[in-house]
Amino acid sequence: MSEPDSDELSKIYKDSGRIRVTLAGKKFEKIKIKASEDREQFWGEQAKNLIWFKDWERVLDWKNPPFAKWFVGGKLNASVNCLDKHIDSGIKNKAAIIWENENGETKTLTYFQLYHFVNKFANALKTLGIKSGDRVIIYLPTIPEIVIAMLACSRIGATHVVVFSGFSAKALSDRARDADSKIIITADGTFRRGKFIELKKIVDEAVPSIPSIEHVIVVKRTSNDIRMNDIDVWWHKVIERAESFCEPEMLDSTHPLYILYTSGTTGKPKGVLHSTGGYLTYLYATAKWVFDYKSTDIFFCTADIGWVTGHSYMVYAPLMHGVTELMYEGTPEYPQPDRYWALVEKHGVTVLYTTPTALRMYMKFGNSIPSSFDLSSLRLLGTVGEPINPDVWTWYFKTIGKENCPIIDTWWQTETGGIMISACTGLDSDIPMKPGSGTFPVPGIDASIVNENGEPVAPGKKGYLVIKKPWPGMLMTLWKDDLKYQNTYWERFSGVYYSGDYALSDTDGYFWLLGRSDDVLKVAGHRLGTMELESAFVSHKSVAEAAITSRPDEKKGETIIAYLILRTDYLESDQLRQELIDHIRNTVGPIATPEEIYFVNKLPKTRSGKIMRRLLKSISTGEEVTGDITTLEDNSSIEEIRQAYDNTHKANR
Ligand code: WTA
C-alpha cells in the first residue's frame, strides 16, 4: 500500500470531488461526547438493549489490565437475544435467513423455524455429551445449519470454534487440537465454482490426528454416498430424535461465546476469545449506528461465516435486531460475474456489505453487467476487510448506488469483535463522505495514531493505529495464551491496544486506513501470516528456508510472493514449483496459493538471523532498496534476489 501524504490526499479529493450525502452529524457528535464523558455509563446504557436474566453489578472491571471484564455479575444467553426475544412478537414469522446457492436454489427460515431447529440441535448436542464450557468445532459452508449450530452451542454454553470451510485438513486439525474439541460439525460437501468439495473427506483426514474427537455430525446435502465411520452421526437423525425445547443456560457475561482462529505475526494462528455480554452489547450498538437497520431491510453480507464478519454481522447482529438476511453460498463470479447484482434484484436487497476485492473484480467486468439489473432497492453500501481505493469507492457509489446510497467503509478486526471506525448512518445529519476514508471512530471508541514512541502524530502523517480505552467488543484474551495476548496487543505501546495497522488522519480529523504495519497479509480480504506461510513451505521435504512477502495486486489487494532455499539434493524445476503450490493449498488452503515462487541461495538476513522483509518487499514490488541496510549479514543476497526476480519473472507467470 502506498502512503498517501497530504498532497496525495488533496489530489484524491480533487479527483473524486467531495461527495456529500446525509451521514452522521449532530446526533453523532452528541453521542460521542456523551460516550467520552462517562464511558462506563454510556456502555451500560447500550447493554440495556439486550435481554439479561440478571443485571450486571459493574459495567467494567479493569483492575487487571489488559484483561477486561464487561458487565460483571450479569447473566444472559446469546440465543435468547437472537431468537426467543422475537418469537412472541410480530417478528416470529418473518424470514430470518434467505439462503441461496450458486445453482440458484433457495431456502428460507423464519425466526420461529430457526428457533425450533436451534432448540432441537442444542438438545442433540447435549445428548452427544456436550456441556457448558466445552468447545465445538464447526466446519460448515455458508448454509443455514451453520447458524443453527452456532446458536445451539450458545444456548447450552458451549464455545463454538468455526473453522473456515476452505481450510485444509491440517489447518482444521491444528485448530481442533488446540481447542481440544469433542465434536466436529460438518457437511458432506459444498459447491464452489461448480465443483463439489467433499468436506467430510477432509474431516476424515483430520480426525485421526485429533485425539479429543468423540463424534462427527454430518449435514447431508446431496444424495452422494459417503462413508460414515463409527463416530459419525447424521445431522437430520440427531435433530429428528431431539426434544423441541431446550432451556437456555444462564451464562455469565464473561462466558466465552466463541474462539475464532486468526493469523498473526507468529507461525501459529491465534485463538481469539470473545465474551458473551460485552461482545453482544457492542454488536447490537454498532450494527444500529452503522447500518441503521430497518424492519423492512434485506441485509446482504457477502462474507463467509468462517470469518469474523460472518460471525458478527451475519449471525449475531442481524438476528438480535430481527432483520432478514440474505446468505449466499458461492463466489461472486460463478456461474456469471453478476451474482451479487442478480441477488440484489431477486431478493430486493437494501443493504449490501462486501469486500473491496469483490468490487474490484466486478469493476473489471465493466458497468454493463450491474447496469442490466434493477438495483433500486439498495439504500446503503458497505465495505470491510481491506483498504478501499478511492476509484473503487467512487465506482461503488456511482455504478451500484447510483449516487443515492452512502458508502460505509468499516474498519475493524477479529480481535475488536465489531466495527470500530465507520460512518454511522443510524446517527443522522450531515457529514461529507470522502472516498477511501473510514471517516471517524464510532461512539465510545477512543482511537489515536501514534509514532514509534507512542506519541500522537500530526494530521497527514502516517502512524500506528491504537485504541486507548477498553471497549465491550474487545477480545478477552487469546485461547490458552494470556501472555501472548498481553504481548501482542498491549506491550508495543504500553497500556493501549495496538492494532497492527497503519493509518493517518487528515486535517478534518477523518481516518484513513493504510494497511498492515506488521507481517500479516490480506489476500483477497483473507488474513494470512507470513510466518504461518513460511512454516507451511518449510514443512515440504524440499525446502530448507522460506521467506514470504507480498505485492500489491489490482484484484486481490495483495498477492503472496515466496523466496525459497532448497535443500541440497533438490533442484529447481517447474514441476517442483507446482508441487510446492499444491503443498501450500493442502496444508493451509487454496486462499494461500502463492502468486510467484523464487528459488534462491541466500535470503537477506540481519546478523542476528532475522529476515529483512522490507528488502524483499521492495524487490518484489520493483522498487529501489532504500533505508538502512547496515545490519544486513551479506549484501550480495539483495543482488541475488533481484536477479532471481528478474530471471524467473517471466517463467513464473
Ligand atoms: C484490515 C476483518 C482497511 C486491517 C473485519 C485489519 C481494513 C484487518 C478494513 C483485520 C478497512 C479491515 N480498511 N483495512 N475498512 N477492515 N481491514 O481480522 O488490516 O480478518 O487489521 O477482520 O483487516 O482482518 P480480520
Boltz pocket constraint, residues with backbone or C-beta under 6 A from the ligand:
constraints:
  - pocket:
      binder: B
      contacts: [[A, 262], [A, 307], [A, 308], [A, 309], [A, 383], [A, 384], [A, 385], [A, 386], [A, 387], [A, 388], [A, 409], [A, 410], [A, 411], [A, 412], [A, 413], [A, 414], [A, 415], [A, 421], [A, 438], [A, 499], [A, 500], [A, 501], [A, 513], [A, 514], [A, 515], [A, 516], [A, 522], [A, 525], [A, 526], [A, 527]]
      max_distance: 6.0
